[in-house]
């Protein structure tokens, strides 16, 4: 596999040393001297890529300058400290230091220092994804820089403003701004900053569909770097120029070999410079990227030598964000060289390193144009592939450890993917204790479909152990079939879905039938992967009947995040809320009133409807009372982005998933969590695997043991009928949650108005199925 490694730094802070106050003829106090020593040690550590050491030294310096009453020194220390935090991906920490520095600079009445801090603050906010917040400080910094006539300051401010324009995809404006930055940097004698701005301009030009202009800008950046003073910034800019040349090759195929040569030379120069400077972090990237070029050329032995250099350099400065890349690269190289034992060991190390990385740091260093699955998913699944192959090469009990490790690796990926979707390092802090299925339920099977490029693997956890089945269908083929089924299921006036439902049954269920029958399985829990999250397994068809006719079905994004406990039926306390009127541009849901009335009659639920269902009222209710079930009958959408494009509708607001987490999260600190969260009118877009991931993970994020939600908008009356029947069945202690949903769906099947799976199969039981 040829991995498209990401650009290391796109939005560089471009913070240079603020001038420290002159001591003149006055003797320095011991505190000031100590602060200057700490500041110098921080600068040395930063130049060597030892960011944690730089943070510690600059923190000391800021504190010591504060005690000495040295305001300018403290501003400088805080600004540099923020740069180190940003390089570590800790953007909130960077913002906090810069906000203090900004307040100090404004009190000092020094416009140049204020502009410098504003430029850094805006870029830190930009790196954290807060584009709107970044705009004002960046524009203000440019305005001040132009007024004071400081070319170095103007160059920094314009480069950072170019980063914002590029992030907003205003590429022509970004290119112009970067070029202006480069002109100011040359005027200030800073050839490194000029090259950085030009390399950023080259990337923007390529994204704007102007590859010849991109090449011209890169050539200009390379020329500036020939005259630049060797430094950490110069070496790192060389790395970025090399990556930009590398990424330009598909756009200028006639110049492929020459661009490859220039990329390799930039990496070689960066690595040599970083080695001379003792900058191990930059050296890691330089040698690793150069190794990747050799890997592409199938010069595996040379690639492995360079990759080992990159691994050693990353280990020396504790740089996991680059270390996992080169461990992964070495794993691929070992595999290509036929050393599968070494490959498996290297993959394991790469996965372990990746698991240790903070989510915000991984966001900074992964491919900004790709999803989490595209960027790092192949690492996990390449290891899974090798483990499954190894399990097939050994016999009997010797195969089981490889199958277990393959399943556990899939679990690790699914937890990491959820963490990335919700942008939350804490989404997996409540990992459930592993409980064997034969203890939980001897009639349940958990199915892990693993979609690989050349085949599909089914790992099945049965009460008697783990089994593996290989299906000879490629990832592309099964994905196309899944997309067609989803599209046809939503056409409720035709039976066009049936051939696709039957084909997927033959691939995903039929191979398991002998084992399911032998184990007397009545419940299937799927841990769906990728596109499989966008379809309901219940709608698959064996030619005579739907899956739901034979099995209760549930899904979970990760079995390790599932806490399998039965719900206490007699103590259920239900809060049901909903919107019947057309609000905030969404259509009315007239049948919601009857749904909430039915739940009140059936369960004695408390009800908030329309104007009563406001965000503040819901928050107060959840804080003041202990509910078992929260039923929300209102529009909800899950999008590609959990923070900005996923919400549920209250009468007066759009509740984001984060806000829902904060509201429902109060139950996390009580003796019993929320048992069930029901969203009876939610929707994910066709073909949007990432949005479906958000739907699958909503119970975990909201702190509920399980959820019932819909993949697409269902007929209002049909939805009301189904959920009321679900709750009616749930009152029976002998029936599991999955069984209650199965019975409700089967009842819909007997109604000629709603027997099409477009009406009933969209309802999913998520997470705890008992």
FENVENTA-V544610 format. One record per backbone hydrogen bond with DSSP energy under -0.5 kcal/mol. NH is the residue of the N-H (numbers start at 1). CO is the residue of the C=O. If there is no record, write none. Layout:
nh:NH co:CO
nh:NH co:CO
//
This chain:
nh:3 co:1
nh:5 co:3
nh:12 co:10
nh:16 co:14
nh:26 co:23
nh:33 co:29
nh:34 co:30
nh:35 co:31
nh:36 co:32
nh:37 co:33
nh:38 co:34
nh:39 co:35
nh:40 co:36
nh:41 co:37
nh:42 co:38
nh:43 co:39
nh:44 co:40
nh:45 co:41
nh:46 co:42
nh:47 co:43
nh:48 co:44
nh:49 co:46
nh:50 co:45
nh:51 co:49
nh:54 co:50
nh:55 co:51
nh:56 co:52
nh:57 co:53
nh:58 co:54
nh:59 co:55
nh:60 co:56
nh:61 co:57
nh:62 co:58
nh:63 co:59
nh:64 co:60
nh:65 co:61
nh:66 co:62
nh:67 co:63
nh:68 co:64
nh:69 co:65
nh:69 co:66
nh:70 co:65
nh:71 co:69
nh:74 co:70
nh:75 co:71
nh:76 co:72
nh:77 co:73
nh:78 co:74
nh:79 co:75
nh:80 co:76
nh:81 co:77
nh:82 co:78
nh:83 co:79
nh:84 co:80
nh:85 co:81
nh:86 co:82
nh:87 co:83
nh:88 co:84
nh:89 co:86
nh:90 co:85
nh:91 co:89
nh:94 co:90
nh:95 co:91
nh:96 co:92
nh:97 co:93
nh:98 co:94
nh:99 co:95
nh:100 co:96
nh:101 co:97
nh:102 co:98
nh:103 co:99
nh:104 co:100
nh:105 co:101
nh:106 co:102
nh:107 co:103
nh:108 co:104
nh:109 co:105
nh:110 co:105
nh:111 co:109
nh:114 co:110
nh:115 co:111
nh:116 co:112
nh:117 co:113
nh:118 co:114
nh:119 co:115
nh:120 co:116
nh:121 co:117
nh:122 co:118
nh:123 co:119
nh:124 co:120
nh:125 co:121
nh:126 co:122
nh:127 co:123
nh:128 co:124
nh:129 co:126
nh:130 co:125
nh:131 co:129
nh:134 co:130
nh:135 co:131
nh:135 co:132
nh:136 co:132
nh:137 co:133
nh:138 co:134
nh:139 co:135
nh:140 co:136
nh:141 co:137
nh:142 co:138
nh:143 co:139
nh:144 co:140
nh:145 co:141
nh:146 co:142
nh:147 co:143
nh:148 co:144
nh:149 co:145
nh:150 co:145
nh:151 co:149
nh:154 co:150
nh:155 co:151
nh:156 co:152
nh:157 co:153
nh:158 co:154
nh:159 co:155
nh:160 co:156
nh:161 co:157
nh:162 co:158
nh:163 co:159
nh:164 co:160
nh:165 co:161
nh:166 co:162
nh:167 co:163
nh:168 co:164
nh:169 co:166
nh:170 co:165
nh:171 co:169
nh:174 co:170
nh:175 co:171
nh:176 co:172
nh:177 co:173
nh:178 co:174
nh:179 co:175
nh:180 co:176
nh:181 co:177
nh:182 co:178
nh:183 co:179
nh:184 co:180
nh:185 co:181
nh:186 co:182
nh:187 co:183
nh:188 co:184
nh:189 co:186
nh:190 co:185
nh:191 co:189
nh:194 co:190
nh:195 co:191
nh:196 co:192
nh:197 co:193
nh:198 co:194
nh:199 co:195
nh:200 co:196
nh:201 co:197
nh:202 co:198
nh:203 co:199
nh:204 co:200
nh:205 co:201
nh:206 co:202
nh:207 co:203
nh:208 co:204
nh:209 co:206
nh:210 co:205
nh:214 co:210
nh:215 co:211
nh:216 co:212
nh:217 co:213
nh:218 co:214
nh:219 co:215
nh:220 co:216
nh:221 co:217
nh:222 co:218
nh:223 co:219
nh:224 co:220
nh:225 co:221
nh:226 co:222
nh:227 co:223
nh:227 co:224
nh:228 co:225
nh:235 co:231
nh:236 co:232
nh:237 co:233
nh:238 co:234
nh:239 co:235
nh:240 co:236
nh:241 co:237
nh:242 co:238
nh:243 co:239
nh:244 co:240
nh:245 co:241
nh:246 co:242
nh:247 co:243
nh:248 co:244
nh:248 co:245
nh:249 co:245
nh:249 co:246
nh:251 co:248
nh:252 co:248
nh:252 co:249
nh:255 co:252
nh:256 co:253
nh:259 co:255
nh:260 co:256
nh:261 co:257
nh:262 co:258
nh:263 co:259
nh:264 co:260
nh:265 co:261
nh:266 co:262
nh:267 co:263
nh:268 co:264
nh:269 co:265
nh:270 co:266
nh:271 co:267
nh:272 co:268
nh:273 co:269
nh:274 co:270
nh:275 co:271
nh:276 co:272
nh:277 co:273
nh:278 co:274
nh:279 co:274
nh:280 co:48
nh:280 co:278
nh:281 co:48
nh:283 co:279
nh:284 co:280
nh:285 co:281
nh:286 co:282
nh:287 co:283
nh:288 co:284
nh:289 co:285
nh:290 co:286
nh:291 co:287
nh:292 co:288
nh:293 co:289
nh:294 co:290
nh:295 co:291
nh:296 co:292
nh:297 co:293
nh:298 co:295
nh:299 co:294
nh:300 co:298
nh:303 co:299
nh:304 co:300
nh:305 co:301
nh:306 co:302
nh:307 co:303
nh:308 co:304
nh:309 co:305
nh:310 co:306
nh:311 co:307
nh:312 co:308
nh:313 co:309
nh:314 co:310
nh:315 co:311
nh:316 co:312
nh:317 co:313
nh:317 co:314
nh:318 co:315
nh:319 co:314
nh:320 co:318
nh:322 co:319
nh:323 co:319
nh:324 co:320
nh:326 co:322
nh:327 co:323
nh:328 co:324
nh:329 co:325
nh:330 co:326
nh:331 co:327
nh:332 co:328
nh:333 co:329
nh:334 co:330
nh:335 co:331
nh:336 co:332
nh:337 co:333
nh:338 co:335
nh:339 co:334
nh:340 co:338
nh:343 co:339
nh:344 co:340
nh:345 co:341
nh:346 co:342
nh:347 co:343
nh:348 co:344
nh:349 co:345
nh:350 co:346
nh:351 co:347
nh:352 co:348
nh:353 co:349
nh:354 co:350
nh:355 co:351
nh:356 co:352
nh:356 co:353
nh:357 co:354
nh:362 co:358
nh:363 co:359
nh:364 co:360
nh:365 co:361
nh:366 co:362
nh:370 co:367
nh:375 co:371
nh:376 co:372
nh:377 co:372
nh:377 co:373
nh:378 co:373
nh:379 co:376
nh:380 co:376
nh:381 co:377
nh:382 co:378
nh:383 co:379
nh:384 co:380
nh:385 co:381
nh:386 co:382
nh:387 co:383
nh:388 co:384
nh:389 co:385
nh:390 co:386
nh:391 co:387
nh:392 co:388
nh:393 co:389
nh:393 co:390
nh:394 co:390
nh:394 co:391
nh:398 co:395
nh:399 co:396
nh:400 co:396
nh:400 co:397
nh:401 co:397
nh:402 co:399
nh:403 co:399
nh:404 co:400
nh:405 co:401
nh:406 co:402
nh:407 co:403
nh:408 co:404
nh:409 co:405
nh:410 co:406
nh:411 co:407
nh:412 co:408
nh:413 co:409
nh:414 co:410
nh:415 co:411
nh:416 co:412
nh:417 co:413
nh:418 co:414
nh:419 co:415
nh:420 co:416
nh:421 co:417
nh:422 co:418
nh:423 co:419
nh:423 co:420
nh:424 co:419
nh:427 co:424
nh:429 co:426
nh:431 co:428
nh:432 co:560
nh:439 co:436
nh:440 co:436
nh:441 co:437
nh:444 co:441
nh:445 co:523
nh:446 co:461
nh:447 co:445
nh:447 co:525
nh:448 co:446
nh:448 co:459
nh:449 co:447
nh:450 co:457
nh:451 co:449
nh:452 co:450
nh:452 co:455
nh:456 co:471
nh:457 co:450
nh:458 co:469
nh:459 co:448
nh:459 co:457
nh:460 co:458
nh:460 co:467
nh:461 co:446
nh:461 co:459
nh:462 co:460
nh:462 co:465
nh:465 co:462
nh:467 co:460
nh:469 co:458
nh:471 co:456
nh:473 co:471
nh:475 co:452
nh:475 co:453
nh:478 co:474
nh:479 co:475
nh:480 co:476
nh:481 co:477
nh:482 co:478
nh:483 co:479
nh:484 co:480
nh:485 co:481
nh:486 co:482
nh:487 co:483
nh:488 co:484
nh:489 co:485
nh:490 co:486
nh:491 co:488
nh:492 co:490
nh:494 co:491
nh:498 co:495
nh:500 co:497
nh:501 co:497
nh:502 co:498
nh:503 co:499
nh:504 co:500
nh:505 co:501
nh:506 co:502
nh:507 co:503
nh:508 co:504
nh:509 co:505
nh:510 co:505
nh:512 co:509
nh:513 co:509
nh:513 co:510
nh:516 co:512
nh:517 co:513
nh:518 co:514
nh:519 co:515
nh:520 co:517
nh:521 co:516
nh:522 co:443
nh:523 co:443
nh:524 co:552
nh:525 co:445
nh:525 co:523
nh:526 co:524
nh:526 co:554
nh:527 co:447
nh:528 co:526
nh:532 co:529
nh:533 co:530
nh:534 co:531
nh:535 co:532
nh:537 co:535
nh:539 co:536
nh:540 co:537
nh:541 co:501
nh:542 co:545
nh:547 co:540
nh:548 co:538
nh:549 co:546
nh:550 co:547
nh:551 co:547
nh:552 co:522
nh:554 co:524
nh:555 co:765
nh:556 co:526
nh:557 co:696
nh:561 co:558
nh:562 co:559
nh:564 co:562
nh:565 co:563
nh:569 co:567
nh:572 co:569
nh:575 co:629
nh:576 co:574
nh:576 co:606
nh:577 co:631
nh:578 co:608
nh:579 co:633
nh:583 co:581
nh:583 co:586
nh:586 co:583
nh:589 co:580
nh:592 co:589
nh:593 co:590
nh:595 co:591
nh:596 co:592
nh:597 co:593
nh:598 co:594
nh:599 co:595
nh:600 co:596
nh:601 co:597
nh:602 co:598
nh:603 co:599
nh:604 co:599
nh:604 co:600
nh:605 co:599
nh:606 co:574
nh:608 co:576
nh:610 co:578
nh:612 co:609
nh:613 co:610
nh:614 co:612
nh:618 co:614
nh:619 co:615
nh:620 co:616
nh:621 co:617
nh:622 co:618
nh:623 co:619
nh:624 co:620
nh:625 co:621
nh:627 co:625
nh:628 co:573
nh:629 co:573
nh:630 co:676
nh:631 co:575
nh:631 co:629
nh:632 co:630
nh:632 co:678
nh:633 co:577
nh:633 co:631
nh:634 co:632
nh:636 co:681
nh:637 co:647
nh:638 co:683
nh:642 co:421
nh:642 co:640
nh:645 co:641
nh:647 co:637
nh:648 co:655
nh:649 co:635
nh:650 co:653
nh:651 co:613
nh:655 co:648
nh:655 co:653
nh:656 co:654
nh:657 co:642
nh:657 co:646
nh:660 co:656
nh:661 co:657
nh:662 co:658
nh:663 co:659
nh:664 co:660
nh:665 co:661
nh:666 co:663
nh:667 co:664
nh:668 co:665
nh:669 co:666
nh:670 co:667
nh:674 co:703
nh:675 co:628
nh:676 co:628
nh:677 co:706
nh:678 co:630
nh:679 co:708
nh:680 co:632
nh:680 co:678
nh:682 co:679
nh:683 co:636
nh:684 co:711
nh:685 co:638
nh:688 co:685
nh:689 co:687
nh:692 co:688
nh:693 co:689
nh:694 co:690
nh:695 co:691
nh:696 co:692
nh:697 co:693
nh:698 co:695
nh:701 co:697
nh:702 co:698
nh:703 co:699
nh:703 co:700
nh:704 co:699
nh:705 co:674
nh:706 co:675
nh:707 co:766
nh:708 co:677
nh:709 co:764
nh:710 co:679
nh:711 co:762
nh:719 co:715
nh:720 co:716
nh:721 co:717
nh:722 co:718
nh:723 co:719
nh:724 co:720
nh:725 co:721
nh:726 co:722
nh:727 co:723
nh:728 co:724
nh:729 co:725
nh:730 co:726
nh:731 co:727
nh:731 co:728
nh:732 co:729
nh:733 co:731
nh:735 co:732
nh:738 co:769
nh:740 co:736
nh:741 co:737
nh:742 co:738
nh:743 co:739
nh:744 co:740
nh:745 co:741
nh:746 co:742
nh:747 co:743
nh:748 co:744
nh:749 co:745
nh:750 co:746
nh:750 co:747
nh:751 co:748
nh:752 co:750
nh:754 co:751
nh:755 co:751
nh:759 co:756
nh:760 co:756
nh:761 co:757
nh:762 co:757
nh:763 co:760
nh:764 co:709
nh:766 co:707
nh:766 co:764
nh:767 co:555
nh:768 co:705
//
